[in-house]
Amino acid sequence: MPTARHCLGSNPWKSATSASRTKWAWARSTWTRSRSSRCRPAMTPESQRTPTSPKGPRMENLRRVVQVLCFAAFVYLFVMTIGRFDFNAKSNVLMSKAPIDTFFRIDPLLGITTMVATRSIIRVMLIYGLPIVLLTIVAGRFFCGWICPLGTALDATDTVFFRKRKRGTPGSEWNAEERRSRNRGARNIKFYILGAMLIAALFGSQLAYLMDPITIITRAFTFAAFPIATLLTGAGIKVPYLPDDVQYFFRFNFLAAAIFIGILAANAISRRWWCRNLCPLGALLGLLSRFSIVRRIVKSDCIGCKRCIPDCKMGAILDDPTQYQAPECIYCYSCTPVCPSLSTRIVPSLASEGYHAELDLNRRRVFQAAGLGVLVAALGRTNVAAKTTRASKLKTSSQFLIRPPGALPEDEFVDRCLRCSECMKVCPTNGLQPALTEAGFEGIWTPVLVPRIGECTRQCNLCSQVCSSQAIQPFEIKEKPHIYLGTAVIDRSQCIAWNSDKQCLVCDECCSYRAVIWKTVEGVRRPFVEEHKCVGCGICENVCPIQPAAAIRVFAFGDTRTLSRKAQKAYFDQAPTE
């Protein structure tokens, strides 16, 4: 074995054995490397140089500012979905003068599927959505990277899942090349989902509400976050813009929150995992962006360091960093600041080098997606809940299917409704709730009136002001007496005035339409409902003291949605027949 004296300068190489020579060579090389690293300055390799041009960071910071502003606008419009409600007013208006449904109007997926399913033109969605479509064709899939509120929420979670990652680190664990190669087939799923939705729309079933990002984040805010916020007012904390007289509750709140949290948690797999693989709106915008003239250009002085690959939010850059998938790029500008050779730019160009717009879709899966769309549309039309009764057009599930005032006929209403939950949030009594089984499979998450939770107040028309798809037609408060939602029916076996011969005037005193009348039966005054005057507002059911089920309940018969507004008025004006 070599001694310390040997290491200081003597040469024991000749006297050492072969094993000793091997150990000595290893020790000497280790000592030499450590000494040289202390004595000589470290050389910075070409791939580790920091770019000096501020152009890339400027655009990335600009995108972040725009994202924050758009998300703040989304939250502002969400909060402003509150009306200045006055029970003595002749009209009630929203607190915001701006269209609070702006994000739904500019969503091209909702607009296209809704108009195709209903075979009609929704003017407000066409006017607002068409510019987004045209800009996407010209400037690419910018909506996902700059405007989408769900995309902004996903980017914000990067700090939770990837806070230890250094920018531009090649081969980082969360975005290694082998993981990217495994996920390339998964990103085609969103195109199959989009195809299924479009085919279902052709067969008259609007399914975009299931996976549209704008509706998902709005439902999560309405069903989960908004009721939690109203708890503060119950604790005596005054919060601006929040109602202080109603504690809001929504059915399906856990499911809406679970879907939203699950989408955020999927970022643990890869950044924007939802946007890469499942988002149908992203798939639609990706198809349109194939013709974009704003492209990622990599100059010939690229050194091939691949630092841009792990920083791409969508995994759009291929293994060759000069190549990228155009339908996947959201123009986040994350690749430009990390380029050490300053060779990456995103500029208007028609150059085709490195630009890949083709889609590698499996033909069999395309047909399977089309078949799935037909199947889902058929399930909505052929299930038991969609079957009509023999005596009328009411469906078998319609016993307690009470729609908001101004709602279109059932089939058209279901196809037009975006399930955005805005009408439920703006309801001052919390009476509008997401449908469970009342409307069958195709009516899930559509608004229904649950009078036991809250009635439809006579002085309110706010739900018609927030509906972007016009599934709830606009109406004035003075028209409410002839907009029939249903009819109240007294259960005489439960009613105190009928089965106990006791005096109970609750339903009569609260009815603003004077639909409860009294008749003498066997010498005792009993309550009756005058069907011609009853509009089914549900206030009598809401205040009935009988628990748990009220002695007077609102049923869907008497609904006049199939009539025009003029015919509804004529029906109200005609004399009742005995």
Summary of the structure (lengths in Angstrom):
residues: 578
radius of gyration: 32.4
end to end distance: 118.8
largest distance: 130.8
contacts: 1808
relative contact order: 0.11
helix: 47%
strand: 8%
